[in-house]
Amino acid sequence: MNVKNMPIGFFDSGVGGLSVLREAIKLLPNEDFIYFGDSKNAPYGTKSVDEVRELSFKASELLLKYSVKAIVVACNTATSAAIENLRNTYKNMPIIGIEPALKPAVELKREGKIVIMATPMTLSEKKFYNLMERYKENADIVPLPCPGLVEYIEKGIVKGREVNEFLKEKFLPLKNENVSSVVLGCTHYPFIKEELANVLGDKVAIIDGSKGTAAQLKRQLLNRDIINDKKEKGKITILNSLESNEIIEVSKKLLQL
């Protein structure tokens, strides 16, 4: 099979990575995509590094059965825990990860704190520590672990009273602080952007890294000359470890298919 015509694989701990897939479809409309959400094991953010690494390899092996030409690790936690190991194992294909979009937040040069919302594991990993170190001279960065938020999004609850109250409580310790921007450090979180804006008001910039990851995927495909050159729209296949129609419906709703 011509490599150009092979699909692109995406995986995440559940439905979160669909926020990245959504951007990739806009940028690469003629590509075929296969998305695997591991909702059965969600959330990854509260597991050990070894567990997440093992689950990441299982997800990658599953995608490789579909002859994918690239893999996007559309999960901040899995990127932190496993990206180096995945790249060392699958040397002949692009493996694209995601990290909190701290750089764009710093480049806004706004007065105030930059809050990074993420899972406990993303925030405790060395990769995140290195990212913080890179920018700590230029910015006042506050990590904000949000255990429990992924579970709402996995059920398709992305706005309304429950999510609003959850977010208000999370931001309570920062009530009297000047927050300039919030970085969404988990691919699930862009789906609650609207509710987050309701809680924080319109003076706080909300930044997510989905577009940057999609752009990096396109760059890698162009560099290797494996971009699909067919003229018709690509097809999207959604798989989930829960194997329930309900989660596929939630996925389609979030992807706005």
Phi and psi in degrees as GROMACS dihedral restraints (atoms count N, CA, C in turn):
[ dihedral_restraints ]
;  ai    aj    ak    al  type     phi  dphi    fc
    3     4     5     6     1   -61.5    20    10
    4     5     6     7     1   127.2    20    10
    6     7     8     9     1   -55.3    20    10
    7     8     9    10     1   -38.3    20    10
    9    10    11    12     1   -56.8    20    10
   10    11    12    13     1   -34.0    20    10
   12    13    14    15     1   -85.7    20    10
   13    14    15    16     1    -3.8    20    10
   15    16    17    18     1   -74.2    20    10
   16    17    18    19     1   150.3    20    10
   18    19    20    21     1   -75.8    20    10
   19    20    21    22     1   168.5    20    10
   21    22    23    24     1  -106.6    20    10
   22    23    24    25     1   130.7    20    10
   24    25    26    27     1   -94.4    20    10
   25    26    27    28     1   140.6    20    10
   27    28    29    30     1  -127.3    20    10
   28    29    30    31     1   140.9    20    10
   30    31    32    33     1  -141.6    20    10
   31    32    33    34     1   154.4    20    10
   33    34    35    36     1  -151.8    20    10
   34    35    36    37     1   169.1    20    10
   36    37    38    39     1   -69.8    20    10
   37    38    39    40     1    -3.5    20    10
   39    40    41    42     1   177.9    20    10
   40    41    42    43     1  -129.4    20    10
   42    43    44    45     1   -91.2    20    10
   43    44    45    46     1    -7.1    20    10
   45    46    47    48     1   -57.8    20    10
   46    47    48    49     1   -43.5    20    10
   48    49    50    51     1   -62.2    20    10
   49    50    51    52     1   -11.6    20    10
   51    52    53    54     1   -62.9    20    10
   52    53    54    55     1   -24.9    20    10
   54    55    56    57     1   -65.6    20    10
   55    56    57    58     1   -32.7    20    10
   57    58    59    60     1   -78.9    20    10
   58    59    60    61     1   -41.6    20    10
   60    61    62    63     1   -59.2    20    10
   61    62    63    64     1   -39.2    20    10
   63    64    65    66     1   -56.1    20    10
   64    65    66    67     1   -43.8    20    10
   66    67    68    69     1   -70.5    20    10
   67    68    69    70     1   -36.5    20    10
   69    70    71    72     1   -65.7    20    10
   70    71    72    73     1   -37.7    20    10
   72    73    74    75     1   -64.4    20    10
   73    74    75    76     1   -39.4    20    10
   75    76    77    78     1   -62.8    20    10
   76    77    78    79     1   -38.9    20    10
   78    79    80    81     1   -83.0    20    10
   79    80    81    82     1   -30.4    20    10
   81    82    83    84     1  -131.1    20    10
   82    83    84    85     1    65.6    20    10
   84    85    86    87     1   -65.0    20    10
   85    86    87    88     1   -18.8    20    10
   87    88    89    90     1   -95.4    20    10
   88    89    90    91     1     0.1    20    10
   90    91    92    93     1   -83.5    20    10
   91    92    93    94     1   150.4    20    10
   93    94    95    96     1   -91.1    20    10
   94    95    96    97     1   138.0    20    10
   96    97    98    99     1  -124.0    20    10
   97    98    99   100     1   141.9    20    10
   99   100   101   102     1  -122.3    20    10
  100   101   102   103     1   120.0    20    10
  102   103   104   105     1  -111.9    20    10
  103   104   105   106     1   127.4    20    10
  105   106   107   108     1  -116.3    20    10
  106   107   108   109     1   118.1    20    10
  108   109   110   111     1  -104.4    20    10
  109   110   111   112     1   124.3    20    10
  111   112   113   114     1   -93.6    20    10
  112   113   114   115     1    56.5    20    10
  114   115   116   117     1   -62.4    20    10
  115   116   117   118     1   -25.0    20    10
  117   118   119   120     1   -60.2    20    10
  118   119   120   121     1   -32.0    20    10
  120   121   122   123     1  -107.9    20    10
  121   122   123   124     1     9.4    20    10
  123   124   125   126     1   -73.7    20    10
  124   125   126   127     1   148.9    20    10
  126   127   128   129     1   -87.2    20    10
  127   128   129   130     1   151.3    20    10
  129   130   131   132     1   -76.6    20    10
  130   131   132   133     1   -25.2    20    10
  132   133   134   135     1   -63.7    20    10
  133   134   135   136     1   -13.5    20    10
  135   136   137   138     1  -109.8    20    10
  136   137   138   139     1     5.2    20    10
  138   139   140   141     1   -91.4    20    10
  139   140   141   142     1   172.8    20    10
  141   142   143   144     1   -80.0    20    10
  142   143   144   145     1   160.4    20    10
  144   145   146   147     1   -57.6    20    10
  145   146   147   148     1   -43.7    20    10
  147   148   149   150     1   -61.9    20    10
  148   149   150   151     1   -40.8    20    10
  150   151   152   153     1   -63.2    20    10
  151   152   153   154     1   -44.8    20    10
  153   154   155   156     1   -64.5    20    10
  154   155   156   157     1   -38.8    20    10
  156   157   158   159     1   -61.5    20    10
  157   158   159   160     1   -46.4    20    10
  159   160   161   162     1   -62.1    20    10
  160   161   162   163     1   -44.4    20    10
  162   163   164   165     1   -65.1    20    10
  163   164   165   166     1   -34.4    20    10
  165   166   167   168     1   -66.4    20    10
  166   167   168   169     1   -39.1    20    10
  168   169   170   171     1   -69.3    20    10
  169   170   171   172     1   -37.8    20    10
  171   172   173   174     1   -62.6    20    10
  172   173   174   175     1   -44.0    20    10
  174   175   176   177     1   -63.0    20    10
  175   176   177   178     1   -41.9    20    10
  177   178   179   180     1   -65.4    20    10
  178   179   180   181     1   -42.2    20    10
  180   181   182   183     1   -61.2    20    10
  181   182   183   184     1   -40.6    20    10
  183   184   185   186     1   -61.5    20    10
  184   185   186   187     1   -46.2    20    10
  186   187   188   189     1   -65.0    20    10
  187   188   189   190     1   -35.2    20    10
  189   190   191   192     1   -65.4    20    10
  190   191   192   193     1   -25.6    20    10
  192   193   194   195     1   -64.4    20    10
  193   194   195   196     1   -22.2    20    10
  195   196   197   198     1   -93.8    20    10
  196   197   198   199     1    14.5    20    10
  198   199   200   201     1    53.1    20    10
  199   200   201   202     1    52.3    20    10
  201   202   203   204     1   -76.5    20    10
  202   203   204   205     1   151.6    20    10
  204   205   206   207     1   -98.0    20    10
  205   206   207   208     1   -12.5    20    10
  207   208   209   210     1  -156.0    20    10
  208   209   210   211     1   154.6    20    10
  210   211   212   213     1  -125.8    20    10
  211   212   213   214     1   129.6    20    10
  213   214   215   216     1  -105.7    20    10
  214   215   216   217     1   118.2    20    10
  216   217   218   219     1   -84.3    20    10
  217   218   219   220     1    89.6    20    10
  219   220   221   222     1   -87.4    20    10
  220   221   222   223     1    47.2    20    10
  222   223   224   225     1  -149.9    20    10
  223   224   225   226     1   121.7    20    10
  225   226   227   228     1   -62.8    20    10
  226   227   228   229     1   -40.8    20    10
  228   229   230   231     1   -64.8    20    10
  229   230   231   232     1   -45.9    20    10
  231   232   233   234     1   -66.5    20    10
  232   233   234   235     1   -35.3    20    10
  234   235   236   237     1   -61.7    20    10
  235   236   237   238     1   -47.5    20    10
  237   238   239   240     1   -58.7    20    10
  238   239   240   241     1   -42.8    20    10
  240   241   242   243     1   -83.9    20    10
  241   242   243   244     1   -31.7    20    10
  243   244   245   246     1  -130.9    20    10
  244   245   246   247     1    -8.1    20    10
  246   247   248   249     1   -59.4    20    10
  247   248   249   250     1   -41.6    20    10
  249   250   251   252     1   -63.2    20    10
  250   251   252   253     1   -44.0    20    10
  252   253   254   255     1   -63.6    20    10
  253   254   255   256     1   -41.0    20    10
  255   256   257   258     1   -63.5    20    10
  256   257   258   259     1   -44.0    20    10
  258   259   260   261     1   -65.9    20    10
  259   260   261   262     1   -35.3    20    10
  261   262   263   264     1   -71.0    20    10
  262   263   264   265     1   -26.6    20    10
  264   265   266   267     1   -86.2    20    10
  265   266   267   268     1   -44.4    20    10
  267   268   269   270     1  -107.6    20    10
  268   269   270   271     1    72.3    20    10
  270   271   272   273     1   -69.0    20    10
  271   272   273   274     1   -22.7    20    10
  273   274   275   276     1   -94.4    20    10
  274   275   276   277     1     9.3    20    10
  276   277   278   279     1  -137.0    20    10
  277   278   279   280     1   152.6    20    10
  279   280   281   282     1   -68.4    20    10
  280   281   282   283     1   129.0    20    10
  282   283   284   285     1  -118.6    20    10
  283   284   285   286     1   112.3    20    10
  285   286   287   288     1  -105.5    20    10
  286   287   288   289     1   129.6    20    10
  288   289   290   291     1  -108.9    20    10
  289   290   291   292     1  -174.6    20    10
  291   292   293   294     1  -138.2    20    10
  292   293   294   295     1   141.2    20    10
  294   295   296   297     1  -135.2    20    10
  295   296   297   298     1   159.1    20    10
  297   298   299   300     1   -53.9    20    10
  298   299   300   301     1   135.5    20    10
  300   301   302   303     1   -79.2    20    10
  301   302   303   304     1    65.5    20    10
  303   304   305   306     1   -74.2    20    10
  304   305   306   307     1   -36.4    20    10
  306   307   308   309     1   -57.2    20    10
  307   308   309   310     1   -52.1    20    10
  309   310   311   312     1   -59.1    20    10
  310   311   312   313     1   -33.8    20    10
  312   313   314   315     1   -66.8    20    10
  313   314   315   316     1   -42.2    20    10
  315   316   317   318     1   -66.7    20    10
  316   317   318   319     1   -39.4    20    10
  318   319   320   321     1   -67.1    20    10
  319   320   321   322     1   -16.7    20    10
  321   322   323   324     1   -67.4    20    10
  322   323   324   325     1   -20.2    20    10
  324   325   326   327     1    49.1    20    10
  325   326   327   328     1    42.3    20    10
  327   328   329   330     1   -93.4    20    10
  328   329   330   331     1   148.5    20    10
  330   331   332   333     1   -70.7    20    10
  331   332   333   334     1   132.8    20    10
  333   334   335   336     1   123.1    20    10
  334   335   336   337     1   179.8    20    10
  336   337   338   339     1   -83.1    20    10
  337   338   339   340     1   146.8    20    10
  339   340   341   342     1  -103.7    20    10
  340   341   342   343     1   116.6    20    10
  342   343   344   345     1   -97.5    20    10
  343   344   345   346     1   130.6    20    10
  345   346   347   348     1  -109.3    20    10
  346   347   348   349     1   109.8    20    10
  348   349   350   351     1   -85.8    20    10
  349   350   351   352     1   128.8    20    10
  351   352   353   354     1  -161.3    20    10
  352   353   354   355     1   177.3    20    10
  354   355   356   357     1   -78.3    20    10
  355   356   357   358     1   155.2    20    10
  357   358   359   360     1   -53.0    20    10
  358   359   360   361     1   -38.0    20    10
  360   361   362   363     1   -71.4    20    10
  361   362   363   364     1   -41.2    20    10
  363   364   365   366     1   -56.5    20    10
  364   365   366   367     1   -43.4    20    10
  366   367   368   369     1   -72.6    20    10
  367   368   369   370     1   -21.2    20    10
  369   370   371   372     1   -96.0    20    10
  370   371   372   373     1    -6.5    20    10
  372   373   374   375     1   -79.9    20    10
  373   374   375   376     1   154.8    20    10
  375   376   377   378     1   -60.8    20    10
  376   377   378   379     1   -36.4    20    10
  378   379   380   381     1   -58.3    20    10
  379   380   381   382     1   -41.6    20    10
  381   382   383   384     1   -71.9    20    10
  382   383   384   385     1   -39.1    20    10
  384   385   386   387     1   -58.2    20    10
  385   386   387   388     1   -43.9    20    10
  387   388   389   390     1   -63.1    20    10
  388   389   390   391     1   -38.7    20    10
  390   391   392   393     1   -63.7    20    10
  391   392   393   394     1   -44.4    20    10
  393   394   395   396     1   -61.7    20    10
  394   395   396   397     1   -44.2    20    10
  396   397   398   399     1   -58.9    20    10
  397   398   399   400     1   -38.0    20    10
  399   400   401   402     1   -60.6    20    10
  400   401   402   403     1   -33.3    20    10
  402   403   404   405     1  -114.1    20    10
  403   404   405   406     1     0.9    20    10
  405   406   407   408     1   -65.8    20    10
  406   407   408   409     1   -24.0    20    10
  408   409   410   411     1   -68.6    20    10
  409   410   411   412     1   -33.0    20    10
  411   412   413   414     1   -98.3    20    10
  412   413   414   415     1    -8.0    20    10
  414   415   416   417     1  -151.7    20    10
  415   416   417   418     1   153.9    20    10
  417   418   419   420     1   -97.2    20    10
  418   419   420   421     1   100.8    20    10
  420   421   422   423     1  -103.7    20    10
  421   422   423   424     1   129.7    20    10
  423   424   425   426     1  -119.2    20    10
  424   425   426   427     1   112.6    20    10
  426   427   428   429     1   -74.6    20    10
  427   428   429   430     1   135.8    20    10
  429   430   431   432     1  -128.5    20    10
  430   431   432   433     1    96.9    20    10
  432   433   434   435     1   -67.9    20    10
  433   434   435   436     1   137.3    20    10
  435   436   437   438     1  -125.7    20    10
  436   437   438   439     1    57.8    20    10
  438   439   440   441     1   -60.6    20    10
  439   440   441   442     1   137.1    20    10
  441   442   443   444     1   105.4    20    10
  442   443   444   445     1   -23.1    20    10
  444   445   446   447     1   -72.1    20    10
  445   446   447   448     1   -39.7    20    10
  447   448   449   450     1   -56.4    20    10
  448   449   450   451     1   -38.9    20    10
  450   451   452   453     1   -61.8    20    10
  451   452   453   454     1   -38.0    20    10
  453   454   455   456     1   -61.0    20    10
  454   455   456   457     1   -47.8    20    10
  456   457   458   459     1   -66.6    20    10
  457   458   459   460     1   -35.6    20    10
  459   460   461   462     1   -61.0    20    10
  460   461   462   463     1   -28.1    20    10
  462   463   464   465     1   -88.5    20    10
  463   464   465   466     1    -0.1    20    10
  465   466   467   468     1    83.7    20    10
  466   467   468   469     1    10.3    20    10
  468   469   470   471     1   -89.9    20    10
  469   470   471   472     1   100.1    20    10
  471   472   473   474     1  -115.9    20    10
  472   473   474   475     1    -9.5    20    10
  474   475   476   477     1  -150.7    20    10
  475   476   477   478     1   171.0    20    10
  477   478   479   480     1   110.1    20    10
  478   479   480   481     1  -178.2    20    10
  480   481   482   483     1   -56.7    20    10
  481   482   483   484     1   -47.4    20    10
  483   484   485   486     1   -58.6    20    10
  484   485   486   487     1   -49.6    20    10
  486   487   488   489     1   -67.3    20    10
  487   488   489   490     1   -39.9    20    10
  489   490   491   492     1   -59.2    20    10
  490   491   492   493     1   -46.6    20    10
  492   493   494   495     1   -67.0    20    10
  493   494   495   496     1   -38.4    20    10
  495   496   497   498     1   -58.7    20    10
  496   497   498   499     1   -48.2    20    10
  498   499   500   501     1   -67.5    20    10
  499   500   501   502     1   -40.6    20    10
  501   502   503   504     1   -58.3    20    10
  502   503   504   505     1   -44.4    20    10
  504   505   506   507     1   -63.8    20    10
  505   506   507   508     1   -41.6    20    10
  507   508   509   510     1   -60.7    20    10
  508   509   510   511     1   -39.4    20    10
  510   511   512   513     1   -89.8    20    10
  511   512   513   514     1    -0.6    20    10
  513   514   515   516     1   -53.9    20    10
  514   515   516   517     1   -45.5    20    10
  516   517   518   519     1   -62.4    20    10
  517   518   519   520     1   -16.9    20    10
  519   520   521   522     1  -104.5    20    10
  520   521   522   523     1    11.9    20    10
  522   523   524   525     1   -55.2    20    10
  523   524   525   526     1   -39.8    20    10
  525   526   527   528     1   -98.3    20    10
  526   527   528   529     1    12.4    20    10
  528   529   530   531     1   -97.7    20    10
  529   530   531   532     1   157.2    20    10
  531   532   533   534     1   -90.7    20    10
  532   533   534   535     1   103.0    20    10
  534   535   536   537     1   -97.0    20    10
  535   536   537   538     1   121.9    20    10
  537   538   539   540     1   -89.8    20    10
  538   539   540   541     1   -38.7    20    10
  540   541   542   543     1  -153.9    20    10
  541   542   543   544     1   158.7    20    10
  543   544   545   546     1  -124.2    20    10
  544   545   546   547     1   126.2    20    10
  546   547   548   549     1   -99.8    20    10
  547   548   549   550     1   126.6    20    10
  549   550   551   552     1   -86.0    20    10
  550   551   552   553     1   101.0    20    10
  552   553   554   555     1   -94.6    20    10
  553   554   555   556     1    29.8    20    10
  555   556   557   558     1  -151.2    20    10
  556   557   558   559     1   134.2    20    10
  558   559   560   561     1   -67.4    20    10
  559   560   561   562     1   -13.8    20    10
  561   562   563   564     1   -71.3    20    10
  562   563   564   565     1   -31.8    20    10
  564   565   566   567     1   -68.5    20    10
  565   566   567   568     1   -27.8    20    10
  567   568   569   570     1   -55.5    20    10
  568   569   570   571     1   -23.8    20    10
  570   571   572   573     1   -71.7    20    10
  571   572   573   574     1   -16.7    20    10
  573   574   575   576     1  -106.4    20    10
  574   575   576   577     1    14.9    20    10
  576   577   578   579     1   -53.2    20    10
  577   578   579   580     1   -44.6    20    10
  579   580   581   582     1   -61.1    20    10
  580   581   582   583     1   -46.4    20    10
  582   583   584   585     1   -68.6    20    10
  583   584   585   586     1   -35.8    20    10
  585   586   587   588     1   -64.1    20    10
  586   587   588   589     1   -40.3    20    10
  588   589   590   591     1   -63.8    20    10
  589   590   591   592     1   -36.1    20    10
  591   592   593   594     1   -61.7    20    10
  592   593   594   595     1   -38.5    20    10
  594   595   596   597     1   -75.7    20    10
  595   596   597   598     1   -41.2    20    10
  597   598   599   600     1   -91.8    20    10
  598   599   600   601     1   -19.5    20    10
  600   601   602   603     1    85.2    20    10
  601   602   603   604     1   172.3    20    10
  603   604   605   606     1   -88.3    20    10
  604   605   606   607     1     3.8    20    10
  606   607   608   609     1   -86.4    20    10
  607   608   609   610     1   -14.2    20    10
  609   610   611   612     1   -97.0    20    10
  610   611   612   613     1   126.1    20    10
  612   613   614   615     1   -77.7    20    10
  613   614   615   616     1   135.3    20    10
  615   616   617   618     1  -113.2    20    10
  616   617   618   619     1   122.0    20    10
  618   619   620   621     1  -122.0    20    10
  619   620   621   622     1   131.8    20    10
  621   622   623   624     1  -129.8    20    10
  622   623   624   625     1   156.1    20    10
  624   625   626   627     1   -94.0    20    10
  625   626   627   628     1    10.1    20    10
  627   628   629   630     1   -59.4    20    10
  628   629   630   631     1   -44.5    20    10
  630   631   632   633     1   -62.7    20    10
  631   632   633   634     1   -41.9    20    10
  633   634   635   636     1   -62.2    20    10
  634   635   636   637     1   -39.0    20    10
  636   637   638   639     1   -68.5    20    10
  637   638   639   640     1   -42.2    20    10
  639   640   641   642     1   -62.5    20    10
  640   641   642   643     1   -39.8    20    10
  642   643   644   645     1   -65.6    20    10
  643   644   645   646     1   -38.5    20    10
  645   646   647   648     1   -65.9    20    10
  646   647   648   649     1   -39.0    20    10
  648   649   650   651     1   -59.9    20    10
  649   650   651   652     1   -48.0    20    10
  651   652   653   654     1   -60.6    20    10
  652   653   654   655     1   -43.6    20    10
  654   655   656   657     1   -57.0    20    10
  655   656   657   658     1   -45.7    20    10
  657   658   659   660     1   -64.3    20    10
  658   659   660   661     1   -39.6    20    10
  660   661   662   663     1   -65.7    20    10
  661   662   663   664     1   -41.8    20    10
  663   664   665   666     1   -65.2    20    10
  664   665   666   667     1   -43.5    20    10
  666   667   668   669     1   -58.5    20    10
  667   668   669   670     1   -36.1    20    10
  669   670   671   672     1   -94.4    20    10
  670   671   672   673     1     0.3    20    10
  672   673   674   675     1    55.7    20    10
  673   674   675   676     1    46.3    20    10
  675   676   677   678     1  -123.2    20    10
  676   677   678   679     1    23.9    20    10
  678   679   680   681     1   -73.9    20    10
  679   680   681   682     1   142.0    20    10
  681   682   683   684     1   -73.4    20    10
  682   683   684   685     1   125.4    20    10
  684   685   686   687     1  -104.2    20    10
  685   686   687   688     1    16.0    20    10
  687   688   689   690     1   -69.8    20    10
  688   689   690   691     1   160.4    20    10
  690   691   692   693     1   -93.1    20    10
  691   692   693   694     1   -25.3    20    10
  693   694   695   696     1   -83.9    20    10
  694   695   696   697     1   160.2    20    10
  696   697   698   699     1   -61.9    20    10
  697   698   699   700     1   145.2    20    10
  699   700   701   702     1   -77.5    20    10
  700   701   702   703     1   168.3    20    10
  702   703   704   705     1  -109.5    20    10
  703   704   705   706     1   152.3    20    10
  705   706   707   708     1  -118.6    20    10
  706   707   708   709     1   124.5    20    10
  708   709   710   711     1  -111.8    20    10
  709   710   711   712     1   128.8    20    10
  711   712   713   714     1  -112.8    20    10
  712   713   714   715     1   123.8    20    10
  714   715   716   717     1  -117.9    20    10
  715   716   717   718     1   151.5    20    10
  717   718   719   720     1  -148.3    20    10
  718   719   720   721     1   140.5    20    10
  720   721   722   723     1   -66.6    20    10
  721   722   723   724     1   -16.9    20    10
  723   724   725   726     1   -75.3    20    10
  724   725   726   727     1   -22.8    20    10
  726   727   728   729     1    53.5    20    10
  727   728   729   730     1    37.1    20    10
  729   730   731   732     1  -116.2    20    10
  730   731   732   733     1   147.1    20    10
  732   733   734   735     1   -63.5    20    10
  733   734   735   736     1   -32.9    20    10
  735   736   737   738     1   -59.0    20    10
  736   737   738   739     1   -45.7    20    10
  738   739   740   741     1   -70.3    20    10
  739   740   741   742     1   -32.2    20    10
  741   742   743   744     1   -67.0    20    10
  742   743   744   745     1   -39.0    20    10
  744   745   746   747     1   -64.5    20    10
  745   746   747   748     1   -43.9    20    10
  747   748   749   750     1   -59.3    20    10
  748   749   750   751     1   -42.3    20    10
  750   751   752   753     1   -61.0    20    10
  751   752   753   754     1   -47.2    20    10
  753   754   755   756     1   -63.6    20    10
  754   755   756   757     1   -37.9    20    10
  756   757   758   759     1   -64.7    20    10
  757   758   759   760     1   -44.8    20    10
  759   760   761   762     1   -66.8    20    10
  760   761   762   763     1   -34.4    20    10
  762   763   764   765     1   -80.4    20    10
  763   764   765   766     1   -12.9    20    10
  765   766   767   768     1    59.0    20    10
  766   767   768   769     1    43.1    20    10
